[in-house]
Structures are given as structure tokens and as C-alpha cells.
């Protein structure tokens, strides 16, 4: 067994305690009213990950429901802000300050109306692009340099439709099936991204 194999085994056997190396934040709005709405795509992705890992995101701190788990050998804080979408940055900035992490250790999962349900797109950084949750994060962390997984939720059926009405509308049954696919793919992306394999995740899963 080579030295790299030994290090890999040590990484996988890391104890349950310890400071997180990553914050993975899924964006959405709390409450039953917003369940299965397009704006809650980030919540849906984290719920999928929790189901796969057989854990619950049910502790409360940082104005969020959260849990800490080891994902692909890396300690990760899963965060579901309970501030409503437009103030998502409050929760994320608070968690970053508590653990003394930077935006280089942050992955945000959120909805994108320019992509169809079932599709996703990874970005290394960028502007808010009109998304109020991302705008809040940029304002309160002071940086655009954080990884993102954008989950497609479909474009407005009518250009004149109010955007807020669209993103707060519920997915149709077929769309929910497609979202299950993109959420599962997002989980696979996360396993690569926390191990500095973002390029590989982009090549495999970007729409």
C-alpha cells in the first residue's frame, strides 16, 4: 500500500467531530406554504442528500436548520436558511463567521429560471443575476467568489407573468419527477466539488 492510499484511508476514517471544511447551503423559503415551489429547489436538493445519507437536517442555529456530516471524506455543514429567500445571506454569513470559513469554502444551491427542470449548471463565481438570495449572500459576505449549483425550474410560461408569482408556484407532477433527477445529480456534484473536482462535476453534469 502506497503513502497516498494510507492518507486516503485516514481521510475516510476521520472522526465525526471537528470543524466543517465546507458550508453547503440550499436556498428556499420556510413553511408548508412554500413546499415544492420553484424557489425551494435548494431545499429540495439538501433534502435529497439527507435522505441518501440517512440523516435529518433538524438542528437550529445560524437562523437555519442545519446538520454536519462527512461527505466524500470532507466535513460539511448543511444549511437551510430560515430567513426567507431575500435574506439568505444573514444565515450564511453568520455560519461563516462562527466557523471562520471563507467564501472559497461555500457552495450554494438554488433555483434558475433559465434552465428546464431536470437540468443543472455549476458556476465557480459570478454576479447575482437577478436572484435575490444570491444578492443577499454577496452583499453580506462581501464576495462573489463562491461555488454555485443552479437547478433549473423552468422559464415563465408567459413573459408578462410576474416573476415572484412564477418562482413561488408549485411544480407540476412531471416537473417534480424531473427535479428528483437534478437533485440527485446535484448530490453527486457535491461529492466531487468538496474534493476540488469542480471541473469534473461541470463536465459530467452541466447542462
C-alpha positions in Angstrom: 0.0 0.0 0.0 1.4 3.4 -1.0 1.6 6.5 1.1 -1.3 8.1 -0.9 -3.5 5.1 -0.1 -2.8 5.4 3.6 -3.7 9.1 3.5 -6.9 8.3 1.6 -7.9 5.8 4.3 -7.2 8.2 7.1 -9.3 10.8 5.3 -12.2 8.4 5.0 -11.9 7.4 8.7 -11.9 11.0 10.0 -13.8 11.2 13.3 -17.3 12.6 13.5 -16.4 15.7 15.4 -14.4 18.7 14.2 -14.8 22.0 12.4 -16.6 21.9 9.0 -14.4 22.3 5.9 -17.4 23.4 3.8 -20.7 25.1 4.1 -23.3 23.7 1.6 -26.3 26.0 1.6 -29.6 25.2 -0.1 -31.8 28.2 -0.6 -35.6 28.4 -0.2 -38.4 29.7 1.9 -39.5 28.0 5.1 -43.0 26.8 5.8 -45.5 24.4 4.3 -46.9 27.2 2.0 -43.7 27.1 0.0 -43.1 23.3 -0.1 -42.5 22.1 -3.7 -42.3 25.6 -5.1 -39.7 26.5 -7.7 -37.9 28.9 -5.3 -37.3 26.0 -2.9 -35.1 24.0 -5.3 -32.1 24.4 -3.0 -34.0 23.0 0.0 -35.1 20.1 -2.2 -31.5 19.2 -3.1 -30.4 19.2 0.5 -33.4 17.1 1.5 -32.4 14.6 -1.2 -28.8 14.5 0.2 -30.1 14.0 3.7 -32.3 11.1 2.5 -29.4 9.5 0.7 -27.2 9.9 3.8 -30.0 8.8 6.2 -29.7 11.9 8.3 -32.1 14.8 9.3 -31.4 18.5 8.9 -33.2 19.3 12.1 -30.8 21.3 14.4 -31.3 25.0 14.7 -28.6 27.7 14.7 -27.4 30.5 12.4 -31.0 31.3 11.6 -31.1 28.0 9.8 -31.9 24.3 10.1 -28.6 22.5 9.8 -26.6 19.4 10.3 -23.0 18.4 10.0 -21.9 15.3 8.1 -18.9 13.8 6.4 -19.4 13.8 2.6 -16.8 12.1 0.4 -14.4 12.4 3.3 -15.0 16.1 4.0 -16.7 17.6 7.0 -19.7 19.7 5.6 -22.2 21.9 7.3 -25.6 21.6 5.5 -27.6 24.8 5.9 -31.2 25.6 5.1 -31.7 29.3 5.9 -35.0 30.1 7.6 -34.7 33.9 6.9 -36.8 33.8 3.7 -35.0 33.8 0.4 -34.2 37.5 0.2 -32.2 37.5 3.5 -30.3 34.2 2.9 -27.0 36.0 3.3 -27.8 36.6 7.0 -27.7 32.9 7.8 -24.7 32.1 5.7 -22.6 35.0 6.9 -23.3 34.1 10.5 -22.2 30.4 9.9 -19.1 31.5 8.1 -18.1 33.9 10.9 -18.8 31.3 13.6 -16.5 28.6 11.9 -14.1 31.2 10.4 -14.6 29.9 6.9 -14.3 31.9 3.7 -16.5 32.0 0.5 -13.9 29.7 -1.0 -15.4 27.1 1.3 -19.0 27.8 0.4 -21.3 26.0 -2.1 -24.8 27.4 -2.7 -27.6 25.5 -4.4 -30.5 27.5 -5.8 -33.2 27.8 -8.5 -32.6 29.1 -12.0 -35.5 30.0 -14.3 -33.2 29.9 -17.4 -32.9 26.1 -17.2 -35.5 23.5 -17.6 -36.5 21.2 -14.7 -34.1 18.3 -14.5 -31.1 20.4 -15.7 -28.4 21.9 -13.6 -25.4 24.2 -14.1 -22.3 24.7 -11.9 -20.6 28.0 -11.7 -17.4 29.0 -9.8 -18.5 32.6 -9.2 -20.4 35.4 -10.6 -23.0 38.2 -10.0 -26.4 37.6 -8.5 -28.0 37.6 -12.0 -31.3 38.9 -10.6 -31.6 36.3 -7.8 -32.3 38.0 -4.5 -31.0 35.1 -2.4 -27.6 35.3 -4.1 -27.7 39.1 -4.0 -28.1 38.9 -0.2 -25.2 36.4 0.1 -22.9 38.6 -2.0 -23.8 41.7 0.0 -23.2 40.2 3.4 -20.1 38.1 2.7 -18.6 40.8 0.5 -17.6 38.4 -2.3 -19.0 36.9 -5.5 -16.3 34.1 -5.3 -18.3 31.1 -4.2 -19.3 27.9 -5.9 -22.9 27.5 -7.1 -25.1 24.7 -8.3 -28.1 26.2 -10.2 -31.1 23.9 -10.5 -33.4 24.5 -13.5 -37.0 25.3 -12.5 -38.3 26.3 -15.9 -39.0 29.7 -17.5 -42.1 31.7 -17.1 -44.9 30.4 -19.4 -45.9 33.9 -20.2 -43.3 36.8 -20.5 -45.8 39.1 -18.8 -46.2 36.9 -15.8 -44.9 38.3 -12.5 -41.6 36.7 -11.7 -42.4 36.3 -8.0 -45.7 34.5 -8.9 -43.8 32.1 -11.1 -41.0 31.2 -8.7 -43.5 30.8 -5.8 -45.7 28.5 -7.9 -45.6 24.7 -7.3 -44.0 22.2 -9.6 -46.3 20.1 -11.7 -46.1 16.3 -11.2 -43.9 15.7 -14.2 -41.6 18.5 -13.2 -41.2 17.1 -9.7 -40.0 13.8 -11.3 -37.5 15.8 -13.3 -36.4 17.7 -10.2 -35.7 14.4 -8.4 -33.2 13.7 -11.2 -31.5 17.1 -11.0 -31.4 16.9 -7.1 -29.8 13.5 -7.3 -27.2 14.8 -9.8 -26.6 17.8 -7.6 -25.7 15.4 -4.7 -23.1 13.7 -7.0 -21.7 17.1 -7.9 -21.3 18.0 -4.3 -19.2 14.9 -3.6 -16.8 16.0 -6.4 -16.8 19.7 -5.6 -15.8 19.2 -1.9 -12.8 17.3 -3.1 -11.7 20.0 -5.5 -13.1 18.2 -8.6 -15.4 21.0 -9.7 -14.2 20.8 -13.3 -15.1 17.1 -13.4 -18.5 17.8 -12.0 -19.1 20.5 -14.6 -18.0 18.2 -17.4 -20.3 15.4 -16.2 -23.4 17.3 -15.2 -23.6 20.9 -16.6 -26.5 21.5 -18.9 
